[in-house]
Amino acid sequence: MPPDFSEETAGLFVALPPETRASMVHDLAQGRRMEPEWLSGRIPALGLKHGISTPAHTAVYRALHLHSRGDVQ
């Protein structure tokens, strides 16, 4: 990665309008199916495989997984 990767990436997020939301937030709000296993579940799976703790990603995945079918409120 280039040396300024972190600063450049952070700049992209800072430039987003404050009302910007991820598509999964819209799906959750509308009660639609989500795919957290593809978007959030890969990190905990790799952590388990390699013996690396991923508490934040695991918590997010577990919370989103409860709503993945779109019918649990």
C-alpha positions in Angstrom: 0.0 0.0 0.0 1.2 3.5 -0.6 2.5 5.4 2.4 -0.4 7.9 2.4 -3.1 5.1 2.1 -4.5 5.7 5.6 -4.7 9.4 5.3 -6.3 9.2 1.8 -8.8 6.6 2.9 -9.8 8.6 6.0 -10.2 11.7 3.8 -12.7 9.8 1.7 -14.9 9.0 4.7 -14.6 12.5 6.2 -15.8 13.9 2.9 -19.1 11.9 2.9 -22.2 13.7 3.9 -23.2 13.0 7.5 -26.5 11.3 6.4 -24.6 8.7 4.4 -25.5 5.1 5.5 -24.3 1.7 4.4 -26.7 -0.3 2.3 -27.1 -2.8 5.1 -28.5 -0.1 7.3 -31.2 0.6 4.8 -31.9 -3.2 4.5 -32.2 -3.5 8.3 -34.5 -0.5 8.5 -36.8 -1.8 5.7 -36.9 -5.4 7.1 -35.1 -6.8 4.1 -32.7 -9.7 4.0 -29.1 -9.0 4.7 -26.0 -10.9 4.0 -23.8 -10.3 7.1 -21.9 -13.6 6.5 -20.5 -12.1 3.3 -19.9 -8.6 4.6 -19.1 -9.0 8.3 -18.7 -12.7 9.0 -15.5 -13.4 7.0 -13.3 -11.6 9.6 -14.4 -13.7 12.6 -14.2 -16.8 10.5 -10.6 -16.0 9.5 -9.8 -15.1 13.1 -11.0 -18.5 14.3 -9.1 -20.2 11.6 -5.8 -18.4 12.5 -6.3 -18.1 16.3 -6.7 -14.4 16.2 -9.3 -12.7 18.4 -11.7 -10.4 16.5 -14.1 -9.2 19.3 -15.5 -6.1 17.5 -16.2 -7.9 14.2 -17.6 -10.9 16.0 -20.0 -8.7 18.0 -21.2 -6.9 14.9 -21.6 -10.1 13.0 -23.6 -11.8 15.8 -25.9 -8.7 16.1 -26.5 -8.5 12.4 -26.9 -12.2 11.9 -30.0 -12.1 14.2 -31.7 -9.9 11.5 -30.2 -11.5 8.4 -33.5 -13.0 7.2 -35.3 -9.7 7.4 -38.1 -11.0 9.5 -36.7 -10.6 13.1 -37.4 -7.2 14.6 
